[in-house]
Amino acid sequence: MSEYKPPFHMTDIITCLIAEISEQVGRITVLQSGSISPQLRRGNRIRTIHSSLAIEHNSLSLEQVTAILDGKRVLGNPNEIREVQNAYEAYDLMMRLNPYSVKDLLKAHKLMMQGLVPENGRFRSSGVGVFEGKRVVHMAPPAEFVPEHINNLFEWYRVSELHPLVKSAIFHYEFEFIHPFADGNGRMGRMWHSLLLGTWKELFFWLPIEELIQSRQQEYYEALGIADKQADSSVFVELMLKIIRDSLKEITVVGRGSDQDNDQVTDQDKTPTERLLEVMGDDTLAAKELMIRLGLSHRPTFRKNYLNPALESNLIERTIPDKPNSRNQKYRRKNAR
């Protein structure tokens, strides 16, 4: 058994979150009653790619990302377009990757970063750090130790008896701490986290966890920083489990009667913009009213994935356009007056 043991201690919060997530997964599995529809898989995959790249400062909107992957011409930064295409190729390979294989990790990185960085598909050859302005937030281990650290991490995951929800989050933190690549560490860490979870329960291959990571980006980086200072990943594990729990709530209505279950599955085949327009109808509604109709509780997710894309696509309009942040602001379909 590997002697490598990441610093971590189990907390009561983590224990409760494991139970809550496991219950949600069980209910979703029953409601799903079969394989996830191709439309839902593709829609969630696109949302995952959009959010993961947005965390890395890719400025393309969800609609632009969708258009690129539909083979349509999109005006934008060529590198950002390449990032989208690469990420789709890497995620498309995900279900065929061995989560315990370092060789497969390098293969996925090569796809993810092809044409973007010279060292694609290879561990970094020099030192790297994470900076906030000019301040060093995290200095990664020297490059010569990266292969050993990564091999130890993979072997630890393979033999660890911790719950998959916990050890996949620990893996995510340790991966970011090691920072094995010259670039692409964040998107690879998040993708491998999903791969590890998907190996446990298939629905995690299609759950867009990255959406809530993006909406809680500041918390995400703060948790990484606290874990570094405390030399204990527990606070990061707690945050990731909360994000997973909330992601499950966002994509599925749990606990509704069976007479509504089929409607829920059909509804999930629609894009966020289509769902927003459908629930809006010809009404003029405040953001809070729209969120209630959509069954959403997290305002940043609503704005990022539903409201802003519909506004950017000129499908809806504000009732008070010269004061976007007015407390009396409402929204309606364009030309619905």
N, C-alpha and C positions, 0 to 999 in steps of 0.2 A: 504493500500500500504506500502511496506517495506520502512523504514527510511534509510536504507543503501544506500549510493550513492558513488560509486567509483570516485576518483578525475580524471576528464577528461574535456578537452575543445575542441570543434570542431574547426578545422582549415580549411583554404581554400584548402590546399593540400588534406585533407581527403575528402572534398566535391567533388573535381575533380576526385579523385580515385574511389569514389562510383559510379559516373556517368560512368566512363570508364569501370569499372568491370561489371556494370549492362548491358552496351551495348554489351560487349563481351559475357556475359552469354546468352543474347537474341539471338545473332547470332549463338552461338554454339548450342543452343536448336533447332533452325530452321534447321541447317545443320545436326544435329543428327537425327531429324525426327523419333523418336522412342526410344526404350530402348538401353542402351549401351551394346555392345556385351560382352558375357561372357569372351572371350579372353582378351579384353581390360580391363575389370574389374579386372581380375586376375593379368594381367601384372602390372597395376597401383597399385594394392594392394601390390604386392611384392616389387615394387619400394618404396612405402610408408614405409613399414616395414624396408626395408634395410636402408633407409636414416634416419629414426627416431632412429634406434638402432645405426647407425654409429655416430650420434651426441653424443650418450652415450658411445662412444669409443668401440663399437663392431667392431671387425676387419674383419668379414666375408665379402667376395665380393658379388656383386649382383648375380653372377652365383652360388656361394655356397648357398646363401639364397634360390634361385630358386630350387636348387637340394634338399635341406632339405625339402622344402614344396612339392616336387614331391616324397618324401619318399625315396630318394637315400641316400646312406651312404656318409658322408662327414667327412674328418679329420679336427678336429678343437677343440677349447676349449669347453668342455661340457656345461659350463654355457652360453657361447655365442650361442651355438646351442639351448639350452633350451629357451633363450631369443627370438629367432626367432619363435620357436614353440608356445610359450606363446602369443607372439604378434599377430600371425596369428589367434589364437583362440579368442583373445580379439576383433580384428577387424572384425572377422567373426560374432561376436555377435552384432556389432555396430548398425546395422539397426533395431535391436529389443530392443535397449535400450531407455529408456525415458530420454531425455536430461535434464529434470528438476528434476530427481530423485537422491537424494544422495545415496539411497540404491543401485541403479543401478551403480553409480560411484564406490562404494565399491565392487560390484560384478565384474566389469570390472578390477579393480585393482587386485583383487584376481587372476583372470585369467592371467593378465599381469605379475605378480610377483610370481606366485606359484613356490615353490621350489628354489626361488632366495633370498628371505628375509623372516624372521620369521613373520613379521607383514604384511603379504599380506592380502588384503581385510579389513584392519583396519587402522584408522588414527594413526599417530605416537603418541607414549607415552612419548617422550622426546624432548628436544630442538634440532634444527638442524640449520646449517648455510651453506652458499655457500662460498667456499674458492678458492682463486687464489694463489696457493702455500701455504704460511702460513698466508696470508692476508685475513681477513674476508670481503667478497664482499657484502654479504647480510645475516642478522640474521633474521630468520623467527619468527613470533609471538609464544609465549609460547604454548606448546602442549594442555594445558587445554582449550584454547580459539579456537582451530581448528574447532570443530564441529559447534560452533556458527558462526564463520566466513564463513564456507562453506555453511551452511544453509542460511545465509544472502545473500551470493553471488548468490546462485541458485534462491532465491526468487526475488532478484533484476533483474536477467536476465529475469525471467518469466513475470514481470510486466513492464519492461523498454520499452519505445516507440522509442528508438534509432533504427537506421537501423541495421538489423542482421549482416551485414559486420562489423559494428563498435562495436556493443555490444559483439559479439563473440570474437573479438580481445581484448577488455577490460577484458572479462572473462578470456581469456588466461593469460593476464598479472597478474590479481588479484590472479588467481590460483597459479601461480609461486611465487607470493609474500607470500601467505599463506603457501605454501610448506606443504600440509597436510599429506604427507606420509613420512615414513622413507627413502624410495627410490622409484624411478619410477615416480617422479613428472613431469619431462620433457616429457617423452613419454605419460603419461596420459593427461597432459595439451594440447599437440598437438593433441592427439586422440579426446579429448572432443571438441576442437575447430572445427575439421572436422565434428563431430557429430552435433554440433550446426548449422554449415553452411549447412550440408546435409539436416537438417530438413527444412531449408529455400528453398534450391534448390538441387535436388537429385544428380546432377552431382558432387557436392562437396564430396559426399561419396567416389568418385573414383578419385578425383584430387590429385595427389601426391605432395601436397604443401611442404611436408617435404624435398623433393629433393632440392628445392631452399633455404629452411631454412638451410639445411646442407651446401650448397655451400656459404651461407652468414652467417655462424655460428658466426664469430667474430662480425658482425653487429648486429646479433640477441642478443647476450649477452650484447653488448654495449648499445643497446636500452633498455634492461631490467634495466641495471645499471643507465642510465640517467633518466628513469622513476622513479626509486627509489629515486634518489637525488632530482628530481624536484617535487616529490609527485604528478605526473601527467602522465597518461599513453599515452598521445597524440602521443609522438614520437614513442612509440612501435606500436600503432595503425597504424600510417603512414607506418612504415616498413612492417607490416604484410599485409597491403593492396597492397603495391608495390609487395610483394612476390606473393600474390594471382593473381594480374594482370599479372605478368611475367609467373606464372605457366600456366595460361590460354593460353598465347601466345606460350609457349613451346609445349603444347600437341595438339594444333589445329591451322591450317592455317585459319585465319579469313579473309574474303573478297575476296577469290578466286572465280572464275566463277563456275557456277553449274556443268560444264562439268568435273571439277576436284574434286568435293566434294566426290563422291563415292570412288575415289582413296585414298583420305585422310583417310576415315574411315577404309578402308582395310589396309592401311599402318600402322595405329595405332595398329592393331592386332599383329604386329611383335614386337619382343624384340628389345631393342636398338642395340644390337650386330648384329642382322639380318638386321636391317635397315642400319647400317654402312657398312656392307659387300655389301649390295645391291647397295648403291649409289657409293661405291668405284669401283665396277666392277674390271676390270683388270688394272685400272689406278694407277699411283703413284702420290699422292696428299699431299699438305701441310694441316695442321690442319685447316687453314682458309678456304681452298677450300672445305674440307669435311663439315665444319659447314654450308657453303652456300648451298651445295647440300642437307643437312639434314633440312635446314630451321631453324637453331638454331642461336641465337645471344649471348647466355651467355656461355662464355668459360669454367668456372668451371663445369657447368652442362654437357657440351660436354665431358670434360676430365673424369669426375667421372663416368658417366653412359654409355658412348659410347667408347671413345678411350682406357681408361685404362683396362676395362674388356676384350676388344678384344686383347690387348697386353698380358694381363695375361693369356688368354686362348690360346695363341700362334697361333691365327688366322691371325694376321697381324704382320708386322715387320717394324722397323725403317730403313731408308736408311743410316743413320749415327748412328749405334748402340752404338759406343763408346762415342758419345757426344749427350745424350738424349735431352739436352736443346738447341741444335744448332739452330740458326735462319734459317738455310737452311734445317732443318729437314723435311722429307716427310715420307709418310707411304704407304705401299702396302700390298696386300694379301701375305701370306706366299707361297713361291714357285711360285710367279707370274712373276718372271723375264724372 
